[in-house]
């Protein structure tokens, strides 16, 4: 065997080291540059993905807020104007509640107030939407004369530039009346579903209820102060002597009516807070209950009313007008609404000055919130199905 095959460990290591070559400075710099480019690309992808996610999330949130608002208001509008089992215009409609006040006008079915200077295609002033004013007929326009709508003087504030709407609808339960006196109604045991809790006890719902009692010939509005689910007896109180008519009515039914007022407000009546859709329920004495904040981010609401004119059998609206131009609220058969919905967070869109359109005009905001116009036309079923209110 050749002696050259056998080498000492020192000689072997020396030979191995002589074959190794280090990276040059240029190679190191190129490697660092390539790594930085790849890292920058990954960061840019991450940033773009996050921005796209925020935009998609904002668009989804805005659409959800608008649709939920339409569901809330639309649900009340679809049951507005109920006058009993036959909602004919000539049906007797008597309000028997004592001291209900001028605000209590359920026979209207629907009432509205127009923010001055905000008709379709008017140029709005978005900066003024942040200001708040007391809800009153002096600050919002409504009809005049016999068709005038009353606003309580103690109403809370609302955002200027947005319309106000009041709807008189019904709860989705019908109580079949088997016996009636001037102070009580007895309900068929099979139809007590939907009864409120009795008016006594720690867990009771003590709010008064407004009832529509009808027999297809006349309709009476009365106040109920107690519901006894076990006996099916509804106690009536705070009404005039006209409740004696109940004893002569036959095949009666009763439903709970509720009046609600929708408007745009701000939490804590603070102009610096974001706008929201608010609702107030109307009590039997005509006053408004506490405000409920429903949907945040509803920046503006515009409403026109589809009014049926003439005596033809056509059930569609003849014209759409603002609240101050309605001639007869009993002839309003549909409502068209526009909402401007915005994100509550700024820095959603990529830059300021991105235009948006609302009720026929284009606006250029100075912030970076995402905004969207949404609209819907809602039919008042009680006035377009069955007997027509103008017949």
C-alpha positions as CSV (number, residue, x, y, z in Angstrom):
1,X,0.0,0.0,0.0
2,X,1.3,3.5,-0.9
3,X,2.5,5.5,2.1
4,X,1.0,8.6,0.5
5,X,-2.4,7.3,1.4
6,X,-1.7,7.7,5.0
7,X,-1.4,11.3,6.1
8,X,-1.3,12.9,9.5
9,X,-4.4,14.6,10.8
10,X,-2.7,18.0,10.7
11,X,-1.9,17.5,7.0
12,X,-5.5,16.5,6.2
13,X,-7.0,19.6,8.0
14,X,-4.5,21.9,6.2
15,X,-5.6,20.5,2.8
16,X,-9.3,20.9,3.7
17,X,-8.9,24.5,4.7
18,X,-6.9,25.3,1.6
19,X,-9.9,24.2,-0.5
20,X,-12.5,26.5,1.3
21,X,-13.3,30.0,-0.1
22,X,-15.2,32.8,1.8
23,X,-18.0,35.0,0.3
24,X,-16.9,38.3,-1.1
25,X,-18.3,41.6,0.0
26,X,-20.2,42.0,-3.3
27,X,-21.9,38.7,-2.8
28,X,-22.9,39.6,0.7
29,X,-24.3,42.9,-0.4
30,X,-26.3,41.3,-3.3
31,X,-27.7,38.7,-0.8
32,X,-28.8,41.4,1.6
33,X,-30.4,43.4,-1.2
34,X,-32.3,40.4,-2.5
35,X,-33.4,39.6,1.1
36,X,-34.6,43.2,1.6
37,X,-36.5,43.2,-1.6
38,X,-38.3,40.0,-0.7
39,X,-39.0,41.3,2.8
40,X,-40.3,44.6,1.4
41,X,-42.6,42.6,-0.9
42,X,-43.9,40.5,1.9
43,X,-44.6,43.6,4.0
44,X,-46.4,45.3,1.1
45,X,-48.5,42.2,0.6
46,X,-49.4,42.2,4.3
47,X,-50.2,45.9,4.3
48,X,-52.4,45.6,1.1
49,X,-54.2,42.6,2.5
50,X,-54.9,44.4,5.8
51,X,-56.2,47.5,3.9
52,X,-58.4,45.3,1.6
53,X,-59.7,43.6,4.7
54,X,-60.5,46.9,6.4
55,X,-62.3,48.1,3.3
56,X,-64.3,44.9,2.8
57,X,-65.1,44.9,6.5
58,X,-66.2,48.6,6.3
59,X,-68.4,47.9,3.3
60,X,-70.0,44.9,5.0
61,X,-70.6,46.9,8.2
62,X,-72.1,49.8,6.3
63,X,-74.4,47.5,4.3
64,X,-75.5,45.6,7.4
65,X,-76.3,48.9,9.2
66,X,-78.4,50.1,6.3
67,X,-80.2,46.9,5.8
68,X,-81.0,46.6,9.5
69,X,-82.3,50.1,9.5
70,X,-84.6,49.3,6.6
71,X,-85.8,46.2,8.4
72,X,-86.6,48.1,11.5
73,X,-88.5,51.0,9.9
74,X,-89.9,48.9,7.1
75,X,-91.4,46.4,9.5
76,X,-93.3,49.2,11.3
77,X,-94.4,50.8,8.0
78,X,-95.8,47.5,6.6
79,X,-98.3,47.3,9.5
80,X,-99.0,51.1,9.7
81,X,-102.5,52.5,9.2
82,X,-104.4,49.5,10.6
83,X,-108.0,50.5,11.4
84,X,-109.5,47.1,12.3
85,X,-110.6,44.1,10.4
86,X,-111.5,46.2,7.4
87,X,-109.3,49.3,7.0
88,X,-111.8,51.3,5.0
89,X,-111.6,55.1,5.1
90,X,-115.2,55.5,6.2
91,X,-114.8,53.1,9.2
92,X,-115.7,54.9,12.5
93,X,-112.4,55.5,14.2
94,X,-112.9,56.9,17.7
95,X,-110.1,57.7,20.2
96,X,-111.6,57.2,23.7
97,X,-108.5,57.7,25.7
98,X,-108.9,60.6,28.1
99,X,-106.2,63.3,28.1
100,X,-104.2,61.7,25.3
101,X,-103.0,65.0,24.0
102,X,-102.6,66.5,20.5
103,X,-99.6,64.3,19.8
104,X,-101.6,61.1,20.1
105,X,-102.9,60.7,16.5
106,X,-102.9,57.0,15.6
107,X,-105.7,57.6,13.0
108,X,-103.0,59.2,10.8
109,X,-101.1,55.8,10.6
110,X,-98.0,57.7,9.5
111,X,-96.6,61.2,10.1
112,X,-93.5,63.0,9.0
113,X,-91.4,66.0,9.4
114,X,-89.1,67.4,6.7
115,X,-85.7,68.9,7.4
116,X,-85.8,72.2,5.7
117,X,-83.8,72.4,2.4
118,X,-83.2,68.7,2.1
119,X,-85.5,67.7,-0.8
120,X,-84.1,65.3,-3.5
121,X,-81.4,67.1,-5.5
122,X,-81.0,69.9,-2.9
123,X,-77.4,70.6,-2.1
124,X,-77.0,69.5,1.6
125,X,-74.4,70.8,4.0
126,X,-72.9,67.8,5.6
127,X,-71.0,70.0,8.1
128,X,-74.3,71.1,9.6
129,X,-75.4,67.5,10.3
130,X,-73.4,67.5,13.5
131,X,-75.5,70.2,15.1
132,X,-78.5,69.2,17.3
133,X,-81.8,70.9,17.8
134,X,-85.0,70.2,19.8
135,X,-87.5,68.1,17.9
136,X,-90.3,70.5,17.2
137,X,-92.5,71.6,14.3
138,X,-90.6,74.9,14.4
139,X,-87.3,73.2,13.6
140,X,-88.7,70.6,11.1
141,X,-91.4,71.3,8.6
142,X,-94.7,69.4,8.5
143,X,-98.1,69.9,6.9
144,X,-100.4,72.8,7.9
145,X,-104.1,73.1,8.7
146,X,-106.2,70.0,9.5
147,X,-103.3,67.7,8.4
148,X,-100.8,69.3,10.7
149,X,-98.7,66.9,12.8
150,X,-98.0,67.7,16.5
151,X,-94.6,67.3,18.1
152,X,-94.4,67.3,21.9
153,X,-92.6,70.3,23.3
154,X,-90.4,68.0,25.5
155,X,-88.9,66.0,22.7
156,X,-85.2,65.3,22.9
157,X,-82.8,66.7,20.4
158,X,-82.2,65.4,16.9
159,X,-79.6,66.0,14.2
160,X,-80.4,68.8,11.8
161,X,-80.6,67.9,8.1
162,X,-82.3,64.5,8.6
163,X,-86.0,63.9,8.4
164,X,-88.2,62.5,11.2
165,X,-90.9,59.9,10.8
166,X,-93.6,58.7,13.2
167,X,-95.4,55.4,12.6
168,X,-98.5,53.9,14.2
169,X,-98.3,50.2,13.8
170,X,-99.6,47.1,15.6
171,X,-98.2,44.1,17.5
172,X,-98.4,40.8,15.6
173,X,-101.1,39.3,17.8
174,X,-104.9,39.3,17.5
175,X,-107.1,38.8,20.6
176,X,-110.5,37.5,19.9
177,X,-113.0,39.1,22.3
178,X,-115.7,36.9,23.7
179,X,-117.2,39.4,26.2
180,X,-117.0,43.1,26.8
181,X,-118.0,45.7,29.3
182,X,-117.2,49.4,29.6
183,X,-114.1,48.5,31.7
184,X,-113.1,45.0,30.7
185,X,-112.5,42.8,27.7
186,X,-112.5,39.0,27.9
187,X,-110.3,37.2,25.5
188,X,-110.7,33.7,24.1
189,X,-108.3,31.5,25.9
190,X,-106.9,30.3,22.6
191,X,-105.8,33.8,21.6
192,X,-104.0,35.0,24.7
193,X,-100.6,34.6,23.0
194,X,-98.9,38.0,23.0
195,X,-100.4,39.1,26.3
196,X,-98.1,41.4,28.2
197,X,-97.2,40.6,31.8
198,X,-99.9,41.5,34.3
199,X,-99.7,45.0,35.7
200,X,-98.7,44.0,39.2
201,X,-95.8,42.2,40.8
202,X,-92.0,42.7,40.7
203,X,-91.5,41.3,37.3
204,X,-94.6,42.9,35.7
205,X,-94.5,45.1,32.7
206,X,-96.5,48.1,34.0
207,X,-96.5,50.2,30.9
208,X,-100.0,51.0,29.7
209,X,-101.0,49.6,26.3
210,X,-103.1,51.1,23.6
211,X,-105.7,48.8,22.0
212,X,-107.6,49.0,18.7
213,X,-110.9,47.2,19.2
214,X,-113.0,46.6,16.1
215,X,-115.9,44.6,14.7
216,X,-115.5,45.6,11.0
217,X,-118.1,48.4,11.4
218,X,-116.4,50.6,14.0
219,X,-113.0,50.9,15.5
220,X,-112.3,52.2,19.0
221,X,-109.0,53.2,20.6
222,X,-108.8,52.5,24.3
223,X,-106.2,52.3,27.0
224,X,-105.6,49.0,28.8
225,X,-103.9,49.0,32.2
226,X,-103.8,45.3,33.1
227,X,-103.6,41.9,31.3
228,X,-104.4,38.7,33.2
229,X,-103.2,35.8,31.2
230,X,-104.8,33.2,33.4
231,X,-108.3,34.6,33.0
232,X,-107.9,36.3,29.7
233,X,-109.3,39.6,31.1
234,X,-108.0,43.0,29.9
235,X,-108.7,45.8,32.3
236,X,-109.5,49.2,30.7
237,X,-108.9,52.4,32.5
238,X,-108.3,56.1,31.7
239,X,-110.9,56.2,29.0
240,X,-114.0,58.3,28.3
241,X,-117.6,57.1,28.7
242,X,-117.6,56.1,25.0
243,X,-116.4,52.7,26.1
244,X,-120.1,51.8,26.6
245,X,-120.1,51.2,22.9
246,X,-118.1,48.0,23.5
247,X,-121.2,46.2,24.9
248,X,-123.0,46.5,21.6
249,X,-120.2,45.3,19.4
250,X,-120.1,41.8,18.0
251,X,-117.4,39.5,16.8
252,X,-114.8,41.8,18.1
253,X,-111.0,41.6,17.9
254,X,-108.4,43.6,19.6
255,X,-104.7,44.4,18.8
256,X,-102.1,46.3,20.6
257,X,-101.1,49.5,18.7
258,X,-97.8,51.1,19.1
259,X,-96.5,54.5,18.0
260,X,-92.8,54.9,17.3
261,X,-90.8,57.9,16.2
262,X,-87.5,57.5,14.3
263,X,-84.9,60.2,14.0
264,X,-81.1,60.7,13.7
265,X,-79.4,61.7,17.0
266,X,-76.2,61.4,18.8
267,X,-75.3,59.6,22.0
268,X,-75.6,61.8,25.1
269,X,-76.8,64.7,22.9
270,X,-73.1,65.4,22.2
271,X,-72.5,66.8,18.8
272,X,-69.0,65.3,18.8
273,X,-70.3,61.7,18.9
274,X,-71.1,59.7,15.8
275,X,-74.7,59.8,14.4
276,X,-77.1,56.9,15.1
277,X,-80.6,56.0,14.3
278,X,-82.8,56.5,17.4
279,X,-86.4,55.5,18.3
280,X,-88.9,56.7,20.8
281,X,-92.1,55.0,21.7
282,X,-95.3,57.0,22.1
283,X,-97.1,56.4,25.4
284,X,-100.9,56.5,25.8
285,X,-100.8,60.0,27.2
286,X,-99.1,61.3,24.0
287,X,-95.7,61.8,25.6
288,X,-92.6,60.1,24.3
289,X,-90.7,57.4,26.1
290,X,-86.9,57.2,26.6
291,X,-84.7,57.3,23.5
292,X,-83.4,54.0,22.2
293,X,-80.2,54.0,20.2
294,X,-80.6,51.4,17.4
295,X,-78.0,51.6,14.7
296,X,-74.7,53.5,14.8
297,X,-73.3,55.1,11.7
298,X,-76.6,56.4,10.1
299,X,-75.4,59.8,9.1
300,X,-78.5,61.1,7.3
301,X,-82.1,60.0,6.5
302,X,-84.3,61.5,3.8
303,X,-87.9,60.5,3.2
304,X,-90.6,61.2,0.7
305,X,-94.2,60.0,0.8
306,X,-96.1,58.3,-1.9
307,X,-99.6,59.9,-1.9
308,X,-102.6,58.6,-3.8
309,X,-104.6,61.3,-5.5
310,X,-107.9,61.1,-7.3
311,X,-110.6,58.4,-7.1
312,X,-109.4,55.8,-9.6
313,X,-108.9,52.2,-8.5
314,X,-105.2,52.4,-9.1
315,X,-103.4,51.5,-5.9
316,X,-100.0,53.0,-6.7
317,X,-98.8,56.4,-5.5
318,X,-99.7,59.3,-7.8
319,X,-96.8,61.4,-6.6
320,X,-93.9,61.4,-4.1
321,X,-93.6,64.5,-1.9
322,X,-91.8,65.7,1.2
323,X,-93.7,65.7,4.5
324,X,-94.6,69.4,4.3
325,X,-96.3,68.8,1.0
326,X,-98.6,65.9,1.9
327,X,-102.2,66.9,1.5
328,X,-103.9,63.9,3.3
329,X,-101.9,61.5,5.5
330,X,-104.6,58.8,5.1
331,X,-103.8,58.7,1.4
332,X,-100.1,57.9,1.8
333,X,-99.7,54.4,0.4
334,X,-95.9,54.1,0.3
335,X,-92.7,55.6,1.6
336,X,-89.4,56.1,-0.1
337,X,-86.3,56.4,2.0
338,X,-82.6,57.3,1.4
339,X,-80.0,56.6,4.0
340,X,-76.4,57.8,4.1
341,X,-74.4,55.2,6.1
342,X,-70.8,55.8,7.1
343,X,-68.1,54.0,9.0
344,X,-67.5,55.2,12.6
345,X,-63.7,54.9,12.0
346,X,-61.6,57.2,9.9
347,X,-58.7,56.2,7.7
348,X,-60.7,53.6,5.8
349,X,-60.4,54.8,2.3
350,X,-56.9,55.4,0.9
351,X,-57.0,59.2,0.7
352,X,-59.2,62.2,1.4
353,X,-61.3,63.8,-1.2
354,X,-62.9,60.6,-2.5
355,X,-66.3,61.6,-3.7
356,X,-69.7,60.0,-2.8
357,X,-73.2,60.6,-4.2
358,X,-76.3,61.1,-2.1
359,X,-79.9,62.1,-3.2
360,X,-78.7,63.3,-6.6
361,X,-75.7,65.3,-5.6
362,X,-71.9,64.6,-5.3
363,X,-70.0,65.5,-2.2
364,X,-66.2,65.6,-1.4
365,X,-65.5,64.7,2.2
366,X,-62.4,65.9,4.1
367,X,-62.0,62.7,6.1
368,X,-61.3,59.1,5.0
369,X,-64.5,57.4,6.2
370,X,-66.3,55.0,3.8
371,X,-69.8,56.1,2.9
372,X,-72.6,54.6,0.9
373,X,-76.1,55.7,-0.2
374,X,-78.9,53.2,0.3
375,X,-82.5,53.5,-0.7
376,X,-85.8,51.5,-0.4
377,X,-89.5,52.0,-1.2
378,X,-91.8,50.4,1.3
379,X,-95.5,49.7,0.7
380,X,-98.1,50.3,3.4
381,X,-100.0,47.1,3.1
382,X,-103.1,48.2,5.1
383,X,-103.8,50.8,2.5
384,X,-103.0,48.9,-0.7
385,X,-104.5,45.5,0.0
386,X,-108.2,44.8,0.5
387,X,-110.5,47.8,0.8
388,X,-108.8,51.0,-0.4
389,X,-108.8,54.0,2.0
390,X,-109.9,56.4,-0.8
391,X,-112.9,54.3,-1.8
